[in-house]
Amino acid sequence: MKKLTMFTFFYVVVTISLLIFSTNSSAKKRCKPLLEKLHNVQMMQRKNYSLKRGQSLRAKEDKARDKWWQCENSSLSAFKSKYGTKKKKAKKKQKSTTHYAKLNKVKLKLPKKMATFNQDSAIVIKSKYHGDKKLAWLQFYQQPIKCQRPKNINVFAFCSEDKLQQRETFEHKYIQ
C-alpha cells in the first residue's frame, strides 16, 4: 500500500510540474516576437538621432514593453484576440505613405537635416586658460553662492556677467 501511494504521489508531482513548465515555455514562444520588437527599438535608441526621433523611439519602446509584458502575464486566448491575426498585419503593411501620396497627388515633404548628438565620441571641454595662468584664475575667481545653482534665468544672467567682469579684472591684474 505504501509503494502504491508513493508512486501515485510521485506521478501527480511530475504531472503538475510538466503542466506548469509547458505553459511557461508556450508563453515564452508566443511572446518572443514582441520581445524581439522591444529589443530592436532599444537597439535603435543606442544610435544617433534627433530630439523628435528620440521622443518617437521612447513612445515606441513604452508601447512595445507594455505589449510584451501583457503577453507574458496573460492567457493564450487573450493574446490572440487582442493582437489579431497575420491577415490584419499584412493589410497594414500594404498601405504606405508613398501609396497614399500617389493616390491623393500629395508631395511628400522630406525632413530637414537636423543636428544630431553624437554619442560615440567623447565630450571635450576646453578651458580659456592653461598652466600657471589657469591656476592663478582658479585662485582669483570667487563665485557668488547664489551662482552655484541658479534658480532662474535672471540669476544665471547675473552669474555670467559677474564672471565676465571678474575675468576682465583678472586679465588686467595678471598682465601687471
N, C-alpha and C positions, 0 to 999 in steps of 0.2 A: 504494500500500500504506500509506503514512504517513497519507493522508487517511482511509482506512477505519479504521485503528487509532485515530486521534484522535477520529473520530466515535463509535466504539464506547465509548471511554473516557469521553467526554462523556455519552453516553447512560446508561452504568452509574452515573456520579456523580449525574446528575439523578434517576434511578430510585431510588437508595438514599436520597437526601435527601428525596424525596417520601414514601417509606415511613416514614422517621423522623419527619418533621413531621406526617404524617397520624395516626400513633398517639398523638403528644403531644396533638393537638387533640381526638381522640376521648376521651382520658383526661381532659382538662380539662372537656369537656362532660359526661362521665359523673360526675365528682366535683363539679360545680358545685352541686348541691343540698346536698351535705354541707358545702361551704364556706359557702354561704348560711346554713345552720343554725348553724355556728360563729360567723358574723358576728352573727346575731340574738342568740345567747347573750351575746356580748361587748357588744352594744348594751344588753341588759338589765342587765349588770353596771355600766354607767355611770350608772344611775339609783339613786334612794334605795331602800334595803332594810335589813331586819333582819339580825342576825348569822346566824341559822339559814338565811335565804333566801340570804345571801351564800355560805354553805358549799354549799348546794344548787346554786347557779349555778356555783360553782367546779368541782364534780363534773361538771356538765353540760358545761362548757367543755372539761374534760380529755377526756371521752368523745367529744365532737364533734371535737376536734382529732385524737384518735387515729384515729377512723374516716376523717376526711378524709385524714390522712397515709397511712394504709394504702391508701386508694383511689388516691392519687397514685402510690404505689410498687408497685402490684400489677397483675396482668393482668386483662383483662375477665372471664374465666371465674371467677376467684377472687372478684371483686366481686359477681357475680350470685349465686353460691352462698352467700356469707357474709351478704349483706344481704337476701336473699329477694326476693319479688315484691310487686307492688302489692296483690294479694289479701290477703296477710297483714297489710299495713298497714291496709287498710280494715276488717278484722275487729277489729284492736286499737282503732281509733277508735270502733267501735260500743259497746264496753264502756266504761262510765264509772262514776265513783264514785256518781253520783246513781242510776243504774240499779241498781247493787249495793245501795244503801241502800233503794230501793223494794222490791226482791225480799226482802231479809232484815229489813225493818222496823227498820232501824238509823237512829238520829238522827245527822245529820251535825253534828259539832262545828265551830263557827266559830272560827277562830283569834282569840286575844285580841289586842287592839290593842297593838302593840309600839312602843317608841320607835325611831325611825329616825335615822340620822345624815344630816343634810342636807349634801350635798356641793356644793350650788350656791352657798352663801353663804360669806362669809369668816369665819375664826375670829378672834374679838376677845378679847384677854386684858387685863383691867383690873387696874391696879395699886392698892394700898392708898393710896399717897402720890402727890402730884403736885407739880411745880415744885421749889422750893427744898427742901421737906421730903423729896422723893424723893432729891435729890442728897445731902442730909445722911444719909438712911438708907443709901444705897449706900456712903457713906464709912464709916459706923458698923458695918454688918453684916460680921462676919467668919465666913465659912462654914468649918466644920471640913473638913479634907482628905478624911476618910472619907465626907463628905456629898456630895462631887462626883459620885460614882457608888455609891450604896448597894447593897451586895451582897445584903442580906436585909431582911426586914420589921422586925427589931429595930433595925437601923441607920437605916432610914427613919423609924421612930418617934422615935428619939433625935434625928435631924436636925430633925424637925417641932417637937419640944418645945424644942430649943435655939433655933430661930428664933423661937418664941413668947416665950421668956424674953428674948432679945435685943431683941425688939420692945417688950416692956414696959419694959425698961431705957431704950431709945431714947425712948419716949414720955415718961417722967419727966424725962430729961435735956433733951429738946427743948423741953418746956414752960418749963423754967427757963432 
